[in-house]
Amino acid sequence: MKRIVISGLMLCAGMVSQAQSIDKIITVKKVTEVETILAADDMQGRATFTKGIDKASGYIENQFKKIGLETFNGVKDFRQEFEMTESKTKILNVQINGKTIEQEDMIAFSYQQEASFTEDSPIAVVNIRAGDSFGPKFYEYYQSDKNLLVLVDNSFKRVMPNLRHMNQVAATPGKNTVVFVFGRTEATHFKIDVKNTVSINKLNNVVGVLKGKSKPNEYVIFSGHYDHLGIESVAADANQNETDSIYNGANDDAAGTTAVIMLADYFKKMNKNERSIIFTAFTAEEIGGYGSKHFSKQMDAAQVVAMFNLEMIGTESKWGKNSAYITGFDKSNMGEILQKNLKGSQFQFHPDPYPDQQLFYRSDNATLAKLGVPAHTISTSKMDSEANYHKASDEIGTLDMNNMTEIIKAIAISSSTIISGEDTPTRVDTTQLR
């Protein structure tokens, strides 16, 4: 009994010590400092293939270096580079049944420098009709490996601005061409000419490692994405003088990236991790999750014990302060472990309240989750009413920095038994996905 009492007192003392340490390491001041830099105007919205995202990458790399992380697999620096093919339409001419289509009524997706088609070419004519569900139909044709002329009912013309903002990039580009034309229902005779500027560019994740003491080949991952939407030119006044509108992405996802940096600093200073911890800031999430897909290919999924993907944690959740939700809560018992480690605190993790949004499959956790890793996204974003989501108004002034700091602390404390090797979350049953 005496030994049990002493052990209990030592455990309590350890928890108090951890709480005292975390309050000195993860502070509102430091969280605000990092967040402010990542969401600053001079980062230019951190869009892929821009100087702004390169600047953001450099800042994160410097933070990892100052913290004292190791590079991944012993490479020379923290940059995990990969190539992407980008295509921009230079010329698009389409004639249907003898009539020239206006530029604002069509858009092409192609990775060929030049492509030409007539009704006698190997190209299929398909339709998106009034009453169809546009999204599923669009992606079915957009992701096709065939040449397609897609005739879209004019009732969907409102989506054209969104299509024009799509970045046409691919890791493994196809050889086909897909042309969407709005306001036409049939095409007996047609002629299509497309010319594109095609380039191969490099992107990079930022990856740092804290080696485990007794279980160095078992990995826990903390991730967020540091890319966002960049700059959009908008009319400033009645004279149509144009100014730049910067999509700072303070919540999406400078907040998650800030958390990754703070957690790296915390676990490095605690110096108690039995399992290895990987801290990664992903790129290209906003244009298709290419950064996390590339990262996942470098990992042996069997060695990954858990993944904490941190996405939009800067605002209060629907339950208010000291709360967050976990996507795919029922896919593993990781959420139960986290909540157990927070017993006695005011913080509460909840299951994802937006199951219809399929968030478990939409963020950077998805690729490893599909391989069986208990990989979950932690978020507070009110996906049914987040006022600044994907808007230029997503700036640091809209965030609750005190609450965000408490969320980061809760993630650190709740993950402690996974980091120490005491708890191992159950694997995701891949046969039950989707």
Phi, psi and omega in degrees: 000318180299317180297322181295316179298315179298317179298318179297318179296321179295321178297314179298318179297322178295319180293320178297317179299317179297317181297319179295319180295316184294327179292335178274334185265311180262093184248156177301321181300312182289319178300316180295321180299311181293314180301317181298320180292314183293329183260012182289157179300327183287355171275354172055032177079001172053039178287149178299149179064034179230164176295330180298316181288330175296322179294318178297318178300315180300321179295315180296318178301316180296323178295316178298321180294315180297322180294326179101027177286159172268161176279162183282126179058026175072018179290171191289334181211187185274359182276126175253095189270151173206161184258144175229143175266129180242138180232134176234128181289124180263317180222131174222112177240128180225131172239132179232123180051041175084001181246134179282131181276134178292149183301323182287354182256010184208158177205144182240147174235113185201146176250015177267140178295324176217143177208137179224141182217150167228181179296344179268359181273166175285078179214136181260146175256122181231169185231149162243107189265162175304133182096343175289157172277109191298313185306302180302319180295315181302310184291330175300316181281320180299323182268005180292155175259013180251157171287128183223141164251113185256116179265119188249132178300142186294346178294344180261010184301335182298339182276352184304317178302323178294321180294323181291338179274355180290129173283128179265092181225155180203147174283320177230086186294143177280173181253011183258173179230134177235122181244126177257127177237126181263142174090011177236142181247343178211156181214093178282314177237137179203160177220129182233130174230125181232134172231132183235153168263114185248128181222154176251120183237158179259141171236168178209139163280164172243121188230127175232155186229139171244106186296139178283153184280307184252343181228062186293341181262011172249129191242140169243132186247133169244125186220158170204166177251139185257359176274159173212210193261349175086220185237136175240134179278128180228153178288130185268332183206185184294337179277003177063028170290132187262139174235165180267133176254117185266124175271089190293334179059045181297315178276325186243093355227044172301330179297313179295321179293320175302316179299318179300316180295317180294320179292324177298315179297317182296307184291329176295317182287327177291323174055044182232011187283120176281325175267154176287144179242131175252128176249122184222137172252115184275149171254168170061025174293319186291344182246017175136008178068030186290329180296313180290328178295317178294316179303315183299329180290342180271354185253148166271108186303330181295337181269351181271114184279324182197153175226126175254104177263124188252115190225113175056075181245017186269351179243164178291145175283177179296343179266359181095203184290166176054044179204154176202168177239160182240122179288147181062034185308323183275358183279339176208179178260019182298319180299322178295321178296315181299316182292324177301319182287348178257009181303132182094348177266173179273353187277143182224128170267137181240156169296154179305120181274003183238056185299332180293341181276351178054043185295332180300332184259357190256351184246187189287355175282341194299317186298314179287327178298322180291347176261007176099356181287135171291079184248115186230153174261133173256129184210163171238359188298128176278091190292346177265353184203023181288109193297329188249010182298124180055040176232160178295344180280359178284078183240165187299332180296344180269357184264152174260096187290328177294314180293320179299320178297319179294325177296317180297318177299317181298321178296317180298312183291317184291335180273358192300320183283341173283318177298322184281347182090000180289321180243143175231114181297150175294152181283156175284131178283103186291341178287343182260357181291133182060000000 
